[in-house]
Amino acid sequence: MIIAEIKGKQYTLEAGKSVTVDYIDEPEGTSFADLKVLYYNNGSGEILIGKPYLDNIKVEAAITGETRGPKLRSVRYRPRGGLRKVHGHRQNYTVLQVNKITKT
């Protein structure tokens, strides 16, 4: 298990699992290597903490698709002015498949 920084946010990653991150403007199937590893734990007691990043941990990940978040609605209302406005928003996300985590 590692904790990596992707586009300014921290995510917990494990080999063989997928994670939903903020939108990355790359086509599906592209390998993604812009990961800054902050924390590494191999499960058998070896723990490494970066100051601020770990350079000897490499992560192989691929973009497997895109998805969208839930519909969010915001309402602006003024009681006497006849003002009623409804705004909607759906956030775009990218799904990353973590293939392998290696320590060099």
RAZIHU-V631836 format. One record per residue. RES is the residue in one letter. OMEGA is omega in degrees with one decimal (none if undefined). Layout:
res=RES omega=OMEGA
res=RES omega=OMEGA
This chain:
res=M omega=176.1
res=I omega=169.5
res=I omega=-176.7
res=A omega=177.1
res=E omega=179.1
res=I omega=-180.0
res=K omega=173.8
res=G omega=178.9
res=K omega=-177.6
res=Q omega=-179.2
res=Y omega=174.1
res=T omega=-176.0
res=L omega=173.9
res=E omega=-179.5
res=A omega=178.3
res=G omega=-179.2
res=K omega=179.1
res=S omega=-178.8
res=V omega=177.8
res=T omega=-177.3
res=V omega=175.8
res=D omega=-172.9
res=Y omega=175.6
res=I omega=-174.7
res=D omega=176.3
res=E omega=179.2
res=P omega=179.2
res=E omega=-178.8
res=G omega=-179.8
res=T omega=174.9
res=S omega=-175.1
res=F omega=-175.8
res=A omega=-178.9
res=D omega=-178.2
res=L omega=175.4
res=K omega=-174.4
res=V omega=-179.3
res=L omega=-172.3
res=Y omega=179.3
res=Y omega=175.8
res=N omega=-177.2
res=N omega=176.6
res=G omega=-179.9
res=S omega=174.5
res=G omega=179.2
res=E omega=-178.7
res=I omega=176.6
res=L omega=178.7
res=I omega=-177.3
res=G omega=178.0
res=K omega=-2.1
res=P omega=-176.2
res=Y omega=174.8
res=L omega=-177.9
res=D omega=-175.2
res=N omega=176.9
res=I omega=179.9
res=K omega=-178.3
res=V omega=174.6
res=E omega=-179.3
res=A omega=179.6
res=A omega=177.2
res=I omega=-177.4
res=T omega=178.9
res=G omega=178.1
res=E omega=177.4
res=T omega=179.2
res=R omega=-179.6
res=G omega=-179.7
res=P omega=178.0
res=K omega=177.0
res=L omega=-179.4
res=R omega=174.2
res=S omega=-175.1
res=V omega=173.5
res=R omega=-173.4
res=Y omega=171.4
res=R omega=-169.4
res=P omega=-173.5
res=R omega=-175.1
res=G omega=-177.4
res=G omega=-177.2
res=L omega=174.5
res=R omega=178.9
res=K omega=177.8
res=V omega=178.4
res=H omega=177.5
res=G omega=-179.5
res=H omega=171.3
res=R omega=-177.2
res=Q omega=175.0
res=N omega=178.5
res=Y omega=176.2
res=T omega=178.7
res=V omega=178.1
res=L omega=173.7
res=Q omega=179.8
res=V omega=-176.9
res=N omega=-174.0
res=K omega=174.6
res=I omega=-178.1
res=T omega=176.3
res=K omega=-178.6
res=T omega=none
